[in-house]
Amino acid sequence: MRVFVTGASGWIGRGVVPELLDAGHEVIGLARSDASAARIRGAEVLRGDLDDLDVLTEGARRADAVIHLAYIHDFARFADSARADLTAIQTLGAALEGTGKPLTIASGVLGVRPGELLTEDFIPPRDLPHPRVQAARATLDLAERGVRSSIVRLAPTVHGEGDHGFVPELIRAARESGVAAYLREGLNVWPAVHRDDAATLFRLAIEKAPAGSVLHGVAERGVPTREIAETIGRHLGLPARPADKIDSFLSDFYALDAPTSNDATWRLTGWTPGKPGLIADLDEGHYFK
């Protein structure tokens, strides 16, 4: 298949593109700058960003499948980012309508069902105050319009060498404060997945997932946040202690409890994550260089 990938130069995209190429697919990668284009290796580059709706339409119409990974991670303009994402999905869906071609988007598990085991059959109500619920629901609705749509709800921690997301932010906060903090007793859990395992799941989604599927990009159901903090503290030579908050934008997210199953994902796609888990990945040391 020829696959159009938005966010092809991003953290997850740089795993997805080689995964697709190694499986024999062709890739068209969306790039908004020369620097982004240079990071897309072995694929055709289509210049544009999420606001270039004509470019999104062109990429989708030229492709046999679409993987939508791009997202504007601007916490100061969260509502604007969510609207841009929804508009992009609607544009991609309109280009694929009636074709039966797959469209897979990246979503998330954090905050969807706090404190309860999240399974793939749980679809949050449309009025849930969650920034990406509307995008996910819009994607699933495309199944009724002749698009083989699916969503991959990713773990909050998509880890691996080169990660610049949540784990490095926790490490930064620990270094600056002198304490590897966990909130309250640290019994709340974060699911995790290695970036390369997540990339494999996105490939399997466009190859195998039925229309309207929800998949979970989660290799570990939940790693206790206290264990994460203790591991960070051990590598930095800092104490791990409870706190009411951490000095980071992550503080509220870090307090959430998000146990997550991937059983239905395995049954639908045969996905078998095999890369190191989060604690093993931290113990490899690359996060602390």
Phi, psi and omega in degrees: 000152168266122188245125174270122183241116169275150184070026185296335182266000183278183184302309180283322180301324180289350169266322184292317184300307178296328176300316179294315181297318180296334179273002177095005178275158170263153185229136166249118183252130177282131180222132183265354183208169175298320180296318178295317180300322182293336180276351181265103187257134175080008183232160172287141180253132173245118185279135178157177176224188186293341178276349180271081187294327177295323179291319177300318179297315179300312181299317180293319183289333179278351189252162173266348180200155179230134170241118184257107181247341187294140175204140180272102184272072179243099185291344177281342181228053186299317181296319178296320179297317180296320179294319179297321179295314180298317179297320178298317180295317178298322179292314178298319180296319179297323180291332182263353187306131176080001184266340186075008181281152182279142170229119178240133178241157174270132174229201183214160179261339188292125178085358181287319180213067189303134175081354178237152179296121180270121176247163186294338182278356178275117176248115184295150178298153184297334183267009178297130181284072182229131191297339185244006180295316181298321178295318180294316179296320179298322179293313180296325179297336180295342177300332179277357182242026174078029175241134177276076189272149175206159175236143173250108176277112185272150170299151178296332178254103172255098196256171180146170181293126185103353177303133176234025186259232190293317183297313175301328178292321176296321179294318178301314181298321179294316180299317185286328182269340183082008180221134171272097190270147166232155187268133183054237183271353179071024181272345177293149187243148172245125171291160184214158176207141174287143182304321183290325175293320177298320179299318178299319181295320178298320176297313180297327180299313181286336180277325193232334191292131176292161178301135178082019183278146168246123179243152180246114175276069186223115178269327177243125184302324180181123176259124180303134182295334176296321179294323176298313181297317180297323179292317177298315180298320180298319182286329181267353184070035182241154176288147173258122186221154175288153179210160176282334176199165172245154185279075184196156173297344181280353192305311181293321179296321184293340180277348184285149176252122190222058176298137189218135178264152172235019186299314181292327177298316178298317181296321183285324191240344186076014182296127179230092180303137182227000181278168181301146174288177186298312182294318177297323179293318175300321182288347175289341169095348186293337178290342190250010180284000000 
